[in-house]
């Protein structure tokens, strides 16, 4: 299953942004606005937590995504939020319930939603390259 920071890594790589990852948990993780969960991001004097906030911020500073319109950014965030719902429900069933019927039902529900809003061909925002929306689909798919 994809980890909570995997989409952030994909966004940075596809967006032409270099990340410096630290493997140890910050001592004062509360400064990031997190009770203890990862990922967290520190950039200059800003510290934030929450996957979708980190993903949005990275896509906003990534050189490859600099020309995205507000509408394209909204679509990207929509797909990032869907990814969070997919992964949260999947994790709940895989780590707690382990009921295969509920796992399949969860995936069926979300796959039909995602398929309904994907273009017939090409990338989600209609560009010649993938944006965070496409990467979120890839991230979700790699978890199923």
N, C-alpha and C positions, 0 to 999 in steps of 0.2 A: 504494500500500500504506500502511496506517495506520502511523504512527510509534509508537515505544515510549512516548511520553508522552501520546498521544491519549486513551487511556482515563482517565488521571488528570485530564485537562482536562474530559472528559465528566462524571466523578464530581463534580468540584468544581462545575461549572455546574448539574447536576441536583440536587445536594445543597445548593445555596445557599451555597456557600463561594467566597470571592474568592481567586484566586491572583495572585501577582505573579511573572511569568516573567522570567527573565534569559536573554538570548540567548548570552552568552559562557560558555564552560566555566570552572568554578571553577579557580583556580590550583592549589589543593591538593586535588584531587579525591579523593585517597586518604583524606582525612578523612571522606569519606562512605561509605567501605567499598567503593569502586569502583576497579578498575584503570584506569579511563578512560572507561567507557561511561556514557551518559545513559539515562534521566533520574536526577537526584538531587533531593533535597528537603531544604531547611533550614527548620525551624520552631522558633522560640524557641532553645533551646540544643541541639536534636537535629539531627543530620545523618544521612540514610540514602540508600541507593541501592536498586536492584532495583525493577522495575516493580510487581510484586505487593505488595511491602512498602509502596511509596508509595501504591498504590491502596487498600490496606487501611487505612492510616493516614488518608488523606483521607476515606474513607467513615466512619471512626469519629469524626471531628470535624465532619463536615458536618451542619448543623442539620436538614436534611430527613431524614437517615438516623439521627437520634439514638435513635429508638424501635425500631430493628430488634432482633430477638431474636438470641441467639447462633446459633440454627439458621439464621435468615435470613442472618446475616453469613457463616456457613460456606458456605451455598449461593452467596452472592455471590463468595466467594473461590474456590470450586470453578470457577465460570465464568471468573473472572479467570485462573486457572491454565490452564484449557483454551485460553483466548485466547492465552496465551503459547506453548503447544504448537503451535497453529495457525499463528501468525505466525512462529515459529522455523523450522518445517518449510517454510513457504512462502518465507521469505527465503532459506533454504539453496538451494532449487531455482531461485528467480528470479535470484539473484545469482551462484550458483556452477554448478549443474548445467544449468539452463535446459532440462531435459528435460520437454516438455509431458505426457508419459505419467505421469511421477512427480508432477508438479504436480497433475494430475487425480486420481491415486490418493490423494495426501495429502488433498486437499479432500474426496473421496468418503468417506474413512475418518472424518475429523473431523465432516463435516456429518451423517453418519448417527448419530454419538454425540450430537451437540448436539440433533438433531431428536428423538431418543429420550427426552431428559430435559426438553424444553420442554413447557409446558402446551399443551393444545389451543387455549386462548384466554386472553387477559389476560397479565399480567406474571408473571414467573417465581416471585416470592415471594407471589403472590396479592393484592398490594396494589392500590390505585387509582393508583399511580404507579410508574415504573420505578426499580429499584435497580441497584447495580453489575452484577448478573448480566445484566440486560437490556441495559445499556450495553456489557458485554463482548461480547454477541452482536452488537449493532449494530457495534461496533468490528471484530469478526472479519469480519462480512459486508461491511463497507466495504473490506476488503482483498482480497476475492475477485473 
